[in-house]
Amino acid sequence: MYTGKFLGLTETETTTASGIPTGLDHMKDLGITHLHLLPVYDYASVDETQSDKPQFNWGYDPENYNVPEGSYSTDPYNGAVRVAEMKQMVKALHDNQISVIMDVVYNHVYNASDFCVNQIVPGYFSRVNEDGTYSNGSDCGNDTASERSMVRKYIVDSVKYWADEYHIDGFRFDLVGLIDTETINEVVTEVHKTHPDVIFYGEGWTMDTAVTKDGYKMTTQPNSTDVPGFAFFSDTLRDALKGHVFYTTRKGYVSGAADLADTVKGCFLGQAGDWCTTPAQSINYVSCHDNMTLLDRITHSTPGVSEEERIRMNNLSAAIYMTAQGIPFLQAGEEMLRTKIDASGGFVENSYNSPDSVNSIKWDTLEDETYQNVYNYYKGLIAFRKAHAALRLTNADDVNANITSVDGLDENVLAFRINGGVNGETSNGIFVIFNPNSTETSVTLPDGAWDVCVNADHAGTDALTTVAGFVSVEPISAMVLVKKK
């Protein structure tokens, strides 16, 4: 009834033709804890006066930071309706135990010359080069001058407003590498005074612009220790698992690359590359709105590989980032093999303004047993992670003291023993194995009996079988075992 509107996320009992839950009920059944919304503030790239015409944009084009986007309301001409309907959406999600993350884009505006603050004080809100042009590290035409006192105050007050007034539970900062660390630390500190559980994360890429580097420390991955309350997307794990996003034919760990096991090992321990020293700052993922979907990326880089093997690669990716130390993140639809294909049959990497035929969630795919099996696998992984606190350590000391990497395995195979008891873990220990090879591997288990809860085809909290001594792990698959009490 409310497709494409805030109220669409309040609707329950929506289903496919055969009764499979969709929308809010799907998310509840999947077991997610947080829903990350792409921009829902007022952005400029959709004409709200033309709601009868097909339009779409991700919304990374800020116009009015503190106003809900009109095209998502049933009446964009009525500000009260925008506000009320967005609040209804947030409340409906909260009522169903789903927290709300808001994507915020303070690093640039849609049009710097026309932006309201620059109209009042020209050139103050945006960084300006010596020749009078706007700095453009964002590649969106301008960069916000967060280091200026009143711009910093504007950003802090804006985030506080959304947390206070709309009860937003977290904020994902777009291109946060363009915002200085002092601003981000002030945002975190001020919001946490009244909302201590709000989470913050973002894209800590280093932007290539002299203006942002001249005397200011920016919120980039290498500066992670300067913003301890802020987490970063781990492109280290993303590229290691599926292959580099900018070299789309390169394979990753799950698709047969032979030199990435050490990188995956470090990321599993919450220590990605040389920038992440604590799992609390690592967002572990393999797909988001940017770039190809996980399945598309795997398919693109593995010509001639069977559908069954590609699904195994997909599920192995999920098993790794769902059991790794850090914060797991998945793109909506990844749990049902989401793909983005245009009318010509090509994979769409940047679907920021693509039609519904590309961007929509294809709920009907869940009618197919293959897709339903993948969905259940993801659902089981989420349930397993929730049930085991040892997968959710928050500091490097606990990781180093309680997780042991196993040596002497077949090439590229990884295995880890995780102690019981740590961080409130109720089991006697967990043993995790990843086999990206096209052949079966045998791994010796620690002493005792072990319940297999995750294998190539199934995942969950119940024991699939009990083993001791050693275990055989199928090709391109994960196995997760819990020590029997």
C-alpha positions, 0 to 999 in steps of 0.5 A: 500500500505504501511502496516507496514511502516511510509508511511502507516500513510500518506494514506487517503481514505482507507476503509473496504469493505463497505466503512467504513474509516480505518487508518488515516481517522478513527482517524480523524473521531474518533476525537483524538487530539494526536497519541502515537506511540510505539518506532520508533527510531532504535531498535535491536529486528527486523532484518532490513536485513530480511524485507521479513520475518514476524517479529514484536516487540514493539521496547523497545530495543534501539540500536540507539536513534537518528535514525528512525527505518529502518523496518518502512521505504521502504529502511532501507539501505538508511538513507535518506529514513528513515528520509524523510519517518518518517518526511512525516508521522509526517507532514501528521498527523499534516496536519490532526490536529493530534499531534504526541507522541513518545515513548522513552526508555531512561531507558535501552538499548538493550545490555549494553555491546555492546551499543556504549557509553559503548564501548567508556567508559565502564560502564559509560552509565549504572549503575553497581552494586558493584559486577560488574554486571549491575543494572537491575531494568528495568528487561531488563538487565540494567539501564541507569545512568541518574544521570551522567552528560554526560548521562543526557546531552545525554538524554536531547539532544536526546529529543531536537533533536526529537522535533527540527528536527522531530517536535514531539509534546510529549514524553512518557517515558518508565519506567521513575521511573528509571530516576532521577528527575533532568534529567527529569526536565532539559528535560522539561525545555530545550524543552519548551524553543523552544517548549512550548506546548510539553507534557511529561508523562510516567510510574512512577512505583517505581523500586526495585533496590538499585542503583536507590535509593541511594542518588537520587530522581527518577521520580516516582509517589510519587515524582510527585510534584518534576517534575511539568511538567510531567504526570504519567499513573494512574494505580490507576484508571486503576486497580480500573475500570477494576480490578488489572492487575496482579490479572486478575480474580479480578473484578473492579468498572465497573464489580461489585467490591463493594469496589472501589467507593471511589478510582474512586471518587478520580481519577475522581477529578484528585486526584489519591490515595496519589501520584497525587495532580493535574489533569495535572499530571494524565493520565487516562486510562484503557488499553494500549499496555501492559496487556490484552485489556479492553474487554479481561480483562473484559471477563476474570474476568466475566465468565457467563456474557452476551456480552451485559453486558460486552459491557456496562462495557467497555463503562462505563469505557470509560465514566468515564475516558473520563469525569474525570479530567486529560488527557484521553488515550486509546489504539488503537482499544479500541473504537471497542472492540479490543481483542488479542487472540492467536491461542489456543483461549487464551488472550494475555497479552504481545503481544510484538512479537506476529504476526499480527493475534494477534496485528493487528487492525481488521477493518472489525469488524466495519462492525458489528452494535455492534462494530459500536455502540461502536465506535460511543459511543467513538466518542461521548464521545471525542466530548463531552469532547472537547466541555466542558472545565470544564472537562479539569481543570488543577489544584486542586484549580479549581477542589475543588472549582467547582466540588461537589460529590453528597451524599446519592446515592445507594451503589457504584453509583457516581455523580458529579456536575460541575459548569458552567463558569469555565475554559471557560466552556460555559454551565451552568453546567454539572452533571455526574452519574456512575451506576456500579450496575446490577439494575437501580438507581434513582438520584435527579437532581439539580434545573432546566432543564437538557439535557441528552447528554450521556446515556447507548447507546449514547454519543455526544454533542446533547441533547437526551432528557430533564429532571428535578427533577430526572433521572433514570440511567440504570444498568452498565451505565453512564449518563452525563447531561448539564444544559439547558440555 
